[in-house]
Amino acid sequence: MTKYTPLPDDMRLPRAATDATRKIQQGFKDRLDFSDRQSFKDARRGFIASLAPMTIAHDKQSRAAFDLSQMSFLEGEAPDTVNPSLWRQAQLNAEHHGLYEVVDGIYQVRSFDIANMTLIRGDSGWIIIDPLTSSETSRAALALANQHLGARDIKAVIHTHSHADHFAGVLGVITPEQASSGEIAVIAPLDFVKEALSENVLAGNVMNRRATYMYGNLLKPSPTGFVTTGLGAALSMGSTGFILPNDTVRETGETRTIDGVEMEFQMTMGSEAPAEMVFYFPQFKALCMSEITSHHLHNIYTPRGAQVRDAQAWANQINQSIDLFGERLEVQFASHHWPIWGREAAVKYLKKQRDLYQFIHDQTLRLANQGYTKEEIAEQIVLPASLGQEFYNRDYYGTVYHNAQAVYVKYLGFFDGNPAHLHPLPPAAVARRYIDFMGGADAVLAKARTCYAEGDYRWVAEVLNHLVMTDPEHTAGRSLLADTLEQLGYRAESAPWRNFYLCGALELREGLPPGSAFKASAGMLATIPLANFYQLMAVRLNAARAEGLVLNINLAFTDATATLLNVENSVLHAFEGQQDAKADATLTLSVPDFKLLMSGQTQAATLIEQGKLKLDGDAAALVTFAGLFEQFERRFPIVTPRPDF
């Protein structure tokens, strides 16, 4: 892995906001109505209790799983180092934590994680909606509710969709045995398992690395560092797990009655998440919009990396929610942020959220059909005042700029039609040539300093990125690029943009953070279906190491169907229910031990010594087989060159 020397101490300190940045901040103050305090009233409404201090311990590590105790600096007016609009959102997220009553019988625990955990009071127990990201935070949320509302057994868990902050904390509230036995209903939308594991496992390492930037995990809370994720106060960093649902909702119009509580479901697939649903509670006149609506513009494309979402479907699904439930609802709540009470206010909000995504979709395609590229389109699209002046439509999480490009890619892909862009050089090779053409590193740096002084930070970032990609040890260039990214972060209204910029500056100043090999958590690993685990193995197969090899490994499971693993043409296939009489080796072991072995969390020799693995055939074949798979490094470089290839 590429390493480079941290900058000298005086170059590693945060800088003050420049005059150019302060001018940008003042522009936001002038354009937006900060006297509008309705969101603060709604965020406070129904408060019951919280934790003091707002810190939740980690089950296995000395650090906290979740900690808002360092966010007190958010009081008062926005400093020059934070966009004032984002500061407002940060205050709403961090200062309003704890247990809240939505209506009598519906409660939410907010800001114990990036998402909300909702509790519905049934005849005798709780129905839990979205048990957060971590076991520690969901357990603390349930304990707070039981303490102040009376202890109740869990009757059902509902996963609204396939993103980890809505299911990975499930082991904090129920056990796998309670789900597998049917004692507790675990309800999820169609394709939940496939999509949850595809997004969080197959591309898990690269998503997790980029997520450290997007959610600011490495930044210290401060006016020059982390202030919010936009979507929530902060992302918990605790223990994760997974439980297979035992009840799948497949079609709009399906209903369930759990513990005396009736629910009407609407499928909202392929928009905010590939597998998602919203639902209405007739007895409460309450609509749960999951993550289809929230108090900001969401991501049609998320910077951490994920499938591009369908803005047209998103708008249509919100419209369908209005048609199905708009005349009956009295309160709308969701898996993030705070509710909206009153039919008129809620429907107005739903309509403007609908039109937000429809506008970006339609205007992007209008300009695309005139021949503009995705970058040119993103520069042109501006929301009309009727949409853009609403704080709940602002760029706190997704941005109009990125979302317009996402719509373009959804329809047309990343290629813009210009043949010069068909087969471009990779970044490091481009960088070397640019720096050479521009007169060398020192000449580039001198010109970049002039542009920096003029506040032309987007251009400075682009130019100095080439310099650093050419020579990451160029101290002055790396320092100025860090300062530039920092100013771009200070002025960003989007929390992910701020966090990306500031994490980039941090990495340039401090060097790569310490890392380890990527492994699925024990809780996730235990419940990954074998078919998905085989897919994960196939993604880890190093094609060069497997070149010319043909290997067949029988898996004679003691607790599952036998499987043949075949490596040929540098591709791994798993054939369940098959065995090869001439296989190179046969392994007899349990599924959990096989997962531990292939994920690098135990060794074959250890399992043999413990009597958990029987090996028949060529032991060398097993060694060769195991050596074909990559161990992904968690902390690969983002703002400096990757190893040459």
Secondary structure, 3 states (H helix, E strand, C coil): CCCCCCCCHHHCCCCCCCHHHHHHHHHHHHHCCCCCCHHHHHHHCCEEECCCCCEEECCCCCCEEEECCCCHHHCCCCCCCCCHHHHHHHHHHHCCCEEEEEECCEEEEECCCCCCEEEEECCCEEEEECCCCCHHHHHHHHHHHHHHHCCCEEEEEECCECCHHHCCCHHHCCCHHHHHCCCCEEEEECCHHHHHHHHHHHCHHHHHHHHHHHCCCCCCECCCCECCCCCCCCCCCCCCECCCCCEEECCCCCEEEECCEEEEEEECCCCCCCCEEEEEECCCCEEECCCCCCCCCCCCCCCCCCCCCCHHHHHHHHHHHHHHHCCCCCEEECCCCCCEECHHHHHHHHHHHHHHHHHHHHHHHHHHCCCCCHHHHHHHCCCCHHHHCCHHHCCCCCCHHHHHHHHHHHHHCCCCCCHHHCCCCCHHHHHHHHHHHCCCHHHHHHHHHHHHHCCCHHHHHHHHHHHHHHCCCCHHHHHHHHHHHHHHHHHCCCHHHHHHHHHHHHHHHHCCCCCCECCCCHHHHHHCCHHHHHHHHHHHECHHHHCCCCEEEEEEECCCCCEEEEEECCEEEEEECCCCCCCCEEEEECHHHHHHHHCCCCCHHHHHHCCCCEEEECHHHHHHHHCCECCCECCCCCCCCCCCC
